[in-house]
Amino acid sequence: MRETAALIAEWEDLLTRRPAFRESLGLYGTVLEAWRRWSPDGSPVLRWGAEQCRERWERGVSLIVEAPPAFQREALEPLFAPLLEELAALGEATAEAVSRFAAAWDEGRVSPSDLFPGLPTEGGEAFGISPDLLSLVTYLGLRPPLEAYFAEVRPVFSGDFWDAGSCPFCAGAPSFGDFGEDGKRWLSCALCGGRWTIGRLRCPFCDNRDAKTLTRLAAEDKEEGYLIEACDLCRGYLKGVDRRVRWNAASATIEDWGTPHLDLIASRRGYRRATPSLIRLVSPGG
C-alpha cells in the first residue's frame, strides 16, 4: 500500500505522544504491518477514463456502484488473517463471532464484494457477526486493495464534480473531517483513502444545513485544534482537526485511530459514528 511507511512513522509518533493508548490500540500496529507487507501485484485496478468517471460523479454515483472490483479471496488472506487473530483476542464473544466469520469466509458463503458498504448485501447477521465487528473487518481489511483499485482514477477527481457526503470512489461514509490551511472542510474515507470537500455548515450524513442543529465541540489546552462536528437531527458525528491551529497533525487515518477519547465524548452525548472504531468493540456501552 502506498505511503504505509509514512503511516507507520506517524502512528509511532502519536503513540509516543499518547503512550497510554499503546496497549489498548495495539491492533492498529498489527494492521499497519499487514498493510506494509501486502502486495498489490495482480490486484484489479479501475482504468476508466476521465469522462467515464465524471459522468458518474455528476450523477451523484460513486464509482464502485457501477464498477465493483472483483477481489480474489486468496489475495486478501495476508490482510484478513492477522486482523482476525487480533480481533479474536479482544474477548470470548468477539472470538466466537470471528470464528463464525472465518468459517463463512473459508466456505465461500461470504465474498469480498459482500463487504462493500453502499452495495446491497445480506449483512453480517447472515453469518453471525455484529455490524460493528463486520464494519471494522471491512475497513481494516480492504483498505489496501481498494486504495490500489482506485489509484489510477484519483488524479481525474475534482470537487466540482461531486456534491455528496459519501465517498465519490467507494461510497463509504466519511470517517474524519478536517479544515485545511485554505479554510476548506475536507472529508476523508477510511475505507479507500478518498478525500473530498464539503460545505462548512452541512451534515455529511443527512445533509442538514441548519446551523441551529449543527453542533461543534472544540477541544482546548493540549488538545486544541481537535473537534467533534455533530448533527442534532440524525445524531451522526465526525471527528476532525483544524490544521490551521494544529499544523503538525498527522494524516486523517492516524488522527482518527489515535483519538478514541473523542469518540467516547461524542457517544456519551448521544451521537453515533457512521464508520467503525476499535473503541466500539472494547467499550460498546461507552
Number of C-alpha atoms within 10 A of each C-alpha: 18 13 9 16 14 12 17 19 12 18 23 16 14 20 16 12 10 12 12 10 16 17 9 13 16 12 19 20 14 16 18 20 15 22 24 18 12 17 16 17 9 9 16 16 18 17 13 15 11 13 10 12 21 20 13 17 22 13 11 15 21 22 23 22 18 9 12 14 19 13 18 14 15 9 16 18 13 15 25 20 13 17 22 19 15 16 19 17 13 14 11 10 11 19 17 14 20 25 17 15 23 18 14 16 15 13 10 11 13 21 16 17 16 15 21 22 19 15 15 11 13 11 17 19 10 13 17 16 19 16 13 18 20 19 22 20 20 19 22 22 26 22 19 24 26 26 21 20 25 23 17 14 18 16 9 12 18 13 13 11 16 22 17 20 21 24 26 29 27 27 23 25 22 27 23 24 27 24 19 15 12 8 12 14 19 19 25 24 26 23 31 24 20 23 20 23 20 18 14 12 15 18 27 23 19 13 14 16 15 13 11 8 15 18 15 14 14 15 14 10 6 7 11 13 20 22 20 20 21 26 26 16 13 15 20 20 30 28 25 26 27 20 18 15 14 13 12 8 17 20 15 23 18 19 19 21 15 19 17 18 11 19 22 18 14 23 19 12 11 12 20 17 19 17 19 21 20 18 18 18 18 13 9 11 10 13
